[in-house]
Amino acid sequence: MRLGFINVFVSDLEAAIEFYTQVFGLTLIDAEVDHGYARFQSSPLPLSLEATSDQSRLGRHTGIGLMVNDLTAAFEQLTERGASFPMPPTRQPWGERLALVEDQDGNVFYLDQGVGHS
């Protein structure tokens, strides 16, 4: 068994597709708007969005880490594009820095530069 994709719930798929492409800069692989599903290229697994009307599935900490080469530059770029950060880049007790960034539904992701890149 192996992990095949990561799924995040959104309230408005078309708005989410725009956000994930324009703000997060992800590349759309395919979308089935009528079926409430979209998939984005990300490494090593695709990131998928699923539309839901169940508000209890929205605005959660996803536990998903989005990796970047330069955390400060990514923070600045995403802020300029309109991303919201519940936590800006902050040094963690283990020595690395990371941030928390939200999508348009309040789903929270880690934004991390990775080990050894403080």
Backbone as JSON Lines, residues from 0, in Angstrom:
{"i":0,"aa":"M","n":[0.84,-1.17,0.0],"ca":[0.0,0.0,0.0],"c":[0.89,1.24,0.0]}
{"i":1,"aa":"R","n":[0.45,2.27,-0.73],"ca":[1.18,3.53,-0.74],"c":[0.2,4.67,-0.88]}
{"i":2,"aa":"L","n":[0.56,5.82,-0.43],"ca":[-0.27,7.01,-0.52],"c":[-0.32,7.47,-1.96]}
{"i":3,"aa":"G","n":[-1.53,7.73,-2.48],"ca":[-1.68,8.07,-3.89],"c":[-2.0,9.52,-4.17]}
{"i":4,"aa":"F","n":[-2.65,10.23,-3.24],"ca":[-2.96,11.64,-3.41],"c":[-3.35,12.22,-2.06]}
{"i":5,"aa":"I","n":[-3.42,13.52,-2.0],"ca":[-3.86,14.24,-0.81],"c":[-5.09,15.03,-1.22]}
{"i":6,"aa":"N","n":[-6.13,14.98,-0.41],"ca":[-7.39,15.62,-0.75],"c":[-7.73,16.7,0.27]}
{"i":7,"aa":"V","n":[-8.14,17.88,-0.22],"ca":[-8.56,18.99,0.63],"c":[-9.96,19.39,0.19]}
{"i":8,"aa":"F","n":[-10.84,19.65,1.16],"ca":[-12.21,20.05,0.86],"c":[-12.31,21.56,0.72]}
{"i":9,"aa":"V","n":[-13.09,22.0,-0.28],"ca":[-13.31,23.42,-0.55],"c":[-14.8,23.66,-0.78]}
{"i":10,"aa":"S","n":[-15.24,24.9,-0.58],"ca":[-16.65,25.22,-0.73],"c":[-17.03,25.57,-2.16]}
{"i":11,"aa":"D","n":[-16.11,26.18,-2.9],"ca":[-16.38,26.63,-4.27],"c":[-15.2,26.19,-5.12]}
{"i":12,"aa":"L","n":[-15.4,25.14,-5.9],"ca":[-14.29,24.54,-6.64],"c":[-13.67,25.52,-7.64]}
{"i":13,"aa":"E","n":[-14.49,26.25,-8.38],"ca":[-13.93,27.17,-9.38],"c":[-13.09,28.26,-8.71]}
{"i":14,"aa":"A","n":[-13.57,28.8,-7.59],"ca":[-12.79,29.81,-6.85],"c":[-11.51,29.19,-6.3]}
{"i":15,"aa":"A","n":[-11.6,27.95,-5.83],"ca":[-10.43,27.27,-5.29],"c":[-9.39,27.01,-6.37]}
{"i":16,"aa":"I","n":[-9.84,26.6,-7.55],"ca":[-8.91,26.38,-8.67],"c":[-8.17,27.67,-8.97]}
{"i":17,"aa":"E","n":[-8.88,28.77,-9.0],"ca":[-8.24,30.07,-9.26],"c":[-7.24,30.39,-8.15]}
{"i":18,"aa":"F","n":[-7.61,30.18,-6.89],"ca":[-6.72,30.46,-5.77],"c":[-5.47,29.6,-5.83]}
{"i":19,"aa":"Y","n":[-5.65,28.3,-6.02],"ca":[-4.5,27.39,-5.99],"c":[-3.56,27.6,-7.19]}
{"i":20,"aa":"T","n":[-4.09,28.06,-8.32],"ca":[-3.22,28.34,-9.45],"c":[-2.61,29.74,-9.35]}
{"i":21,"aa":"Q","n":[-3.43,30.75,-9.02],"ca":[-2.95,32.13,-9.01],"c":[-2.17,32.5,-7.76]}
{"i":22,"aa":"V","n":[-2.59,32.03,-6.6],"ca":[-1.93,32.4,-5.35],"c":[-0.84,31.4,-4.99]}
{"i":23,"aa":"F","n":[-1.19,30.11,-4.92],"ca":[-0.2,29.1,-4.57],"c":[0.72,28.75,-5.74]}
{"i":24,"aa":"G","n":[0.31,29.07,-6.97],"ca":[1.15,28.82,-8.13],"c":[1.22,27.36,-8.56]}
{"i":25,"aa":"L","n":[0.23,26.56,-8.19],"ca":[0.22,25.14,-8.58],"c":[-0.33,24.99,-10.0]}
{"i":26,"aa":"T","n":[0.09,23.94,-10.66],"ca":[-0.35,23.64,-12.03],"c":[-1.52,22.67,-11.98]}
{"i":27,"aa":"L","n":[-2.62,23.05,-12.61],"ca":[-3.8,22.21,-12.67],"c":[-3.56,21.06,-13.63]}
{"i":28,"aa":"I","n":[-3.78,19.83,-13.16],"ca":[-3.67,18.65,-14.02],"c":[-4.98,18.43,-14.75]}
{"i":29,"aa":"D","n":[-6.07,18.37,-13.98],"ca":[-7.39,18.21,-14.56],"c":[-8.44,18.63,-13.55]}
{"i":30,"aa":"A","n":[-9.64,18.88,-14.05],"ca":[-10.75,19.27,-13.19],"c":[-12.04,18.74,-13.77]}
{"i":31,"aa":"E","n":[-12.88,18.27,-12.91],"ca":[-14.24,17.84,-13.24],"c":[-15.17,18.69,-12.38]}
{"i":32,"aa":"V","n":[-15.4,19.93,-12.83],"ca":[-16.18,20.87,-12.04],"c":[-17.57,20.32,-11.75]}
{"i":33,"aa":"D","n":[-18.2,19.66,-12.73],"ca":[-19.53,19.09,-12.51],"c":[-19.54,18.02,-11.43]}
{"i":34,"aa":"H","n":[-18.4,17.39,-11.23],"ca":[-18.28,16.35,-10.2],"c":[-17.58,16.87,-8.94]}
{"i":35,"aa":"G","n":[-17.21,18.16,-8.95],"ca":[-16.62,18.77,-7.76],"c":[-15.23,18.31,-7.42]}
{"i":36,"aa":"Y","n":[-14.37,18.15,-8.43],"ca":[-13.05,17.6,-8.19],"c":[-12.01,18.27,-9.09]}
{"i":37,"aa":"A","n":[-10.85,18.54,-8.53],"ca":[-9.72,19.06,-9.3],"c":[-8.45,18.46,-8.75]}
{"i":38,"aa":"R","n":[-7.44,18.37,-9.61],"ca":[-6.16,17.77,-9.22],"c":[-5.04,18.66,-9.72]}
{"i":39,"aa":"F","n":[-4.04,18.88,-8.85],"ca":[-2.9,19.74,-9.15],"c":[-1.61,18.96,-9.08]}
{"i":40,"aa":"Q","n":[-0.68,19.37,-9.92],"ca":[0.66,18.77,-9.92],"c":[1.39,19.25,-8.68]}
{"i":41,"aa":"S","n":[1.87,18.32,-7.91],"ca":[2.74,18.61,-6.77],"c":[3.58,17.37,-6.53]}
{"i":42,"aa":"S","n":[4.71,17.56,-5.95],"ca":[5.63,16.44,-5.79],"c":[5.73,16.08,-4.32]}
{"i":43,"aa":"P","n":[5.69,14.85,-3.97],"ca":[5.67,13.66,-4.8],"c":[4.27,13.18,-5.14]}
{"i":44,"aa":"L","n":[3.23,13.79,-4.56],"ca":[1.85,13.35,-4.77],"c":[0.99,14.47,-5.32]}
{"i":45,"aa":"P","n":[-0.03,14.13,-6.11],"ca":[-0.96,15.17,-6.54],"c":[-1.75,15.71,-5.34]}
{"i":46,"aa":"L","n":[-2.06,16.99,-5.38],"ca":[-2.95,17.61,-4.4],"c":[-4.31,17.73,-5.07]}
{"i":47,"aa":"S","n":[-5.33,17.17,-4.46],"ca":[-6.67,17.17,-5.03],"c":[-7.59,18.03,-4.19]}
{"i":48,"aa":"L","n":[-8.55,18.65,-4.85],"ca":[-9.59,19.42,-4.17],"c":[-10.92,18.76,-4.43]}
{"i":49,"aa":"E","n":[-11.75,18.74,-3.41],"ca":[-13.1,18.19,-3.55],"c":[-14.09,19.19,-2.99]}
{"i":50,"aa":"A","n":[-15.06,19.57,-3.8],"ca":[-16.09,20.5,-3.36],"c":[-17.02,19.83,-2.37]}
{"i":51,"aa":"T","n":[-17.4,20.58,-1.34],"ca":[-18.33,20.06,-0.34],"c":[-19.23,21.19,0.14]}
{"i":52,"aa":"S","n":[-20.44,20.85,0.51],"ca":[-21.33,21.82,1.15],"c":[-21.34,21.62,2.66]}
{"i":53,"aa":"D","n":[-20.62,20.63,3.14],"ca":[-20.52,20.34,4.57],"c":[-19.49,21.28,5.19]}
{"i":54,"aa":"Q","n":[-19.97,22.33,5.84],"ca":[-19.09,23.35,6.41],"c":[-18.13,22.78,7.46]}
{"i":55,"aa":"S","n":[-18.46,21.66,8.07],"ca":[-17.58,21.08,9.08],"c":[-16.29,20.53,8.48]}
{"i":56,"aa":"R","n":[-16.24,20.35,7.16],"ca":[-15.03,19.85,6.5],"c":[-14.1,20.97,6.07]}
{"i":57,"aa":"L","n":[-14.53,22.22,6.23],"ca":[-13.75,23.38,5.78],"c":[-13.04,24.05,6.96]}
{"i":58,"aa":"G","n":[-12.01,24.84,6.63],"ca":[-11.34,25.64,7.63],"c":[-10.59,24.83,8.67]}
{"i":59,"aa":"R","n":[-9.93,23.8,8.24],"ca":[-9.2,22.91,9.14],"c":[-7.69,23.02,8.9]}
{"i":60,"aa":"H","n":[-6.95,22.62,9.9],"ca":[-5.51,22.46,9.72],"c":[-5.33,21.14,8.97]}
{"i":61,"aa":"T","n":[-4.81,21.2,7.76],"ca":[-4.72,20.01,6.92],"c":[-3.59,19.08,7.34]}
{"i":62,"aa":"G","n":[-2.56,19.63,7.98],"ca":[-1.38,18.83,8.29],"c":[-0.49,18.63,7.08]}
{"i":63,"aa":"I","n":[-0.81,19.3,5.97],"ca":[-0.05,19.17,4.73],"c":[1.03,20.24,4.69]}
{"i":64,"aa":"G","n":[2.25,19.82,4.38],"ca":[3.37,20.74,4.27],"c":[3.67,21.07,2.81]}
{"i":65,"aa":"L","n":[3.65,22.35,2.49],"ca":[4.04,22.83,1.17],"c":[5.5,23.27,1.27]}
{"i":66,"aa":"M","n":[6.37,22.63,0.51],"ca":[7.79,22.89,0.61],"c":[8.23,23.96,-0.39]}
{"i":67,"aa":"V","n":[9.08,24.86,0.06],"ca":[9.62,25.93,-0.77],"c":[11.13,26.0,-0.59]}
{"i":68,"aa":"N","n":[11.8,26.6,-1.55],"ca":[13.26,26.74,-1.46],"c":[13.68,27.9,-0.55]}
{"i":69,"aa":"D","n":[12.85,28.96,-0.5],"ca":[13.18,30.15,0.29],"c":[11.9,30.6,0.99]}
{"i":70,"aa":"L","n":[11.8,30.34,2.28],"ca":[10.59,30.63,3.04],"c":[10.27,32.11,3.06]}
{"i":71,"aa":"T","n":[11.27,32.95,3.26],"ca":[11.03,34.4,3.32],"c":[10.51,34.9,1.99]}
{"i":72,"aa":"A","n":[11.12,34.49,0.9],"ca":[10.67,34.92,-0.43],"c":[9.26,34.4,-0.73]}
{"i":73,"aa":"A","n":[8.98,33.15,-0.37],"ca":[7.65,32.58,-0.6],"c":[6.6,33.32,0.22]}
{"i":74,"aa":"F","n":[6.91,33.64,1.46],"ca":[6.0,34.4,2.31],"c":[5.68,35.75,1.67]}
{"i":75,"aa":"E","n":[6.7,36.44,1.23],"ca":[6.49,37.75,0.6],"c":[5.66,37.64,-0.67]}
{"i":76,"aa":"Q","n":[5.99,36.67,-1.51],"ca":[5.27,36.48,-2.76],"c":[3.81,36.1,-2.52]}
{"i":77,"aa":"L","n":[3.57,35.16,-1.63],"ca":[2.2,34.73,-1.35],"c":[1.39,35.84,-0.7]}
{"i":78,"aa":"T","n":[2.02,36.64,0.16],"ca":[1.33,37.78,0.77],"c":[0.91,38.77,-0.3]}
{"i":79,"aa":"E","n":[1.81,39.06,-1.25],"ca":[1.48,39.97,-2.36],"c":[0.32,39.44,-3.2]}
{"i":80,"aa":"R","n":[0.2,38.12,-3.31],"ca":[-0.87,37.51,-4.1],"c":[-2.17,37.39,-3.32]}
{"i":81,"aa":"G","n":[-2.15,37.77,-2.05],"ca":[-3.38,37.78,-1.26],"c":[-3.55,36.62,-0.29]}
{"i":82,"aa":"A","n":[-2.51,35.82,-0.07],"ca":[-2.62,34.72,0.88],"c":[-2.66,35.26,2.31]}
{"i":83,"aa":"S","n":[-3.33,34.53,3.16],"ca":[-3.44,34.88,4.57],"c":[-2.56,33.93,5.38]}
{"i":84,"aa":"F","n":[-1.85,34.49,6.34],"ca":[-0.93,33.72,7.17],"c":[-1.33,33.79,8.64]}
{"i":85,"aa":"P","n":[-1.91,32.71,9.18],"ca":[-2.18,32.7,10.61],"c":[-0.89,32.77,11.44]}
{"i":86,"aa":"M","n":[0.21,32.29,10.84],"ca":[1.52,32.39,11.48],"c":[2.56,32.7,10.41]}
{"i":87,"aa":"P","n":[3.2,33.87,10.47],"ca":[4.26,34.18,9.51],"c":[5.47,33.31,9.79]}
{"i":88,"aa":"P","n":[6.5,33.37,8.94],"ca":[7.69,32.56,9.19],"c":[8.2,32.77,10.62]}
{"i":89,"aa":"T","n":[8.3,31.68,11.34],"ca":[8.65,31.72,12.76],"c":[9.63,30.6,13.07]}
{"i":90,"aa":"R","n":[10.66,30.93,13.83],"ca":[11.63,29.92,14.23],"c":[10.97,28.98,15.23]}
{"i":91,"aa":"Q","n":[11.12,27.69,14.99],"ca":[10.51,26.67,15.82],"c":[11.5,26.18,16.88]}
{"i":92,"aa":"P","n":[11.01,25.54,17.94],"ca":[11.91,25.08,19.01],"c":[13.03,24.18,18.53]}
{"i":93,"aa":"W","n":[12.82,23.46,17.42],"ca":[13.86,22.56,16.9],"c":[14.84,23.28,15.98]}
{"i":94,"aa":"G","n":[14.66,24.61,15.8],"ca":[15.63,25.42,15.07],"c":[15.23,25.83,13.67]}
{"i":95,"aa":"E","n":[14.33,25.13,13.03],"ca":[13.9,25.47,11.68],"c":[12.81,26.54,11.74]}
{"i":96,"aa":"R","n":[12.58,27.19,10.61],"ca":[11.5,28.17,10.49],"c":[10.39,27.59,9.63]}
{"i":97,"aa":"L","n":[9.15,27.89,9.98],"ca":[8.03,27.54,9.13],"c":[6.92,28.55,9.34]}
{"i":98,"aa":"A","n":[5.96,28.55,8.42],"ca":[4.8,29.45,8.48],"c":[3.55,28.61,8.3]}
{"i":99,"aa":"L","n":[2.42,29.2,8.63],"ca":[1.12,28.6,8.35],"c":[0.39,29.52,7.38]}
{"i":100,"aa":"V","n":[-0.1,28.95,6.28],"ca":[-0.79,29.72,5.25],"c":[-2.17,29.11,5.04]}
{"i":101,"aa":"E","n":[-3.17,29.97,4.76],"ca":[-4.55,29.52,4.56],"c":[-4.96,29.66,3.11]}
{"i":102,"aa":"D","n":[-5.87,28.77,2.67],"ca":[-6.52,28.95,1.38],"c":[-7.78,29.78,1.58]}
{"i":103,"aa":"Q","n":[-8.57,29.94,0.53],"ca":[-9.75,30.8,0.58],"c":[-10.84,30.28,1.51]}
{"i":104,"aa":"D","n":[-10.8,29.0,1.89],"ca":[-11.78,28.42,2.81],"c":[-11.25,28.31,4.24]}
{"i":105,"aa":"G","n":[-10.05,28.83,4.47],"ca":[-9.47,28.75,5.8],"c":[-8.78,27.44,6.1]}
{"i":106,"aa":"N","n":[-8.56,26.6,5.07],"ca":[-7.78,25.38,5.25],"c":[-6.33,25.79,5.45]}
{"i":107,"aa":"V","n":[-5.7,25.29,6.49],"ca":[-4.35,25.72,6.86],"c":[-3.32,24.68,6.42]}
{"i":108,"aa":"F","n":[-2.23,25.19,5.84],"ca":[-1.11,24.37,5.39],"c":[0.17,24.87,6.06]}
{"i":109,"aa":"Y","n":[1.1,23.95,6.29],"ca":[2.44,24.36,6.67],"c":[3.12,24.91,5.42]}
{"i":110,"aa":"L","n":[3.91,25.94,5.57],"ca":[4.79,26.41,4.51],"c":[6.19,26.27,5.08]}
{"i":111,"aa":"D","n":[6.97,25.38,4.49],"ca":[8.23,24.96,5.09],"c":[9.33,24.94,4.05]}
{"i":112,"aa":"Q","n":[10.5,25.37,4.49],"ca":[11.67,25.4,3.64],"c":[12.47,24.11,3.76]}
{"i":113,"aa":"G","n":[12.16,23.33,4.74],"ca":[12.82,22.05,4.87],"c":[14.0,22.07,5.8]}
{"i":114,"aa":"V","n":[14.36,20.9,6.25],"ca":[15.44,20.73,7.21],"c":[16.75,21.2,6.61]}
{"i":115,"aa":"G","n":[17.5,21.94,7.43],"ca":[18.82,22.39,7.03],"c":[18.82,23.67,6.21]}
{"i":116,"aa":"H","n":[17.67,24.31,6.06],"ca":[17.57,25.56,5.29],"c":[16.95,26.63,6.14]}
{"i":117,"aa":"S","n":[17.61,27.05,7.18],"ca":[17.04,28.06,8.06],"c":[17.43,29.39,7.6]}
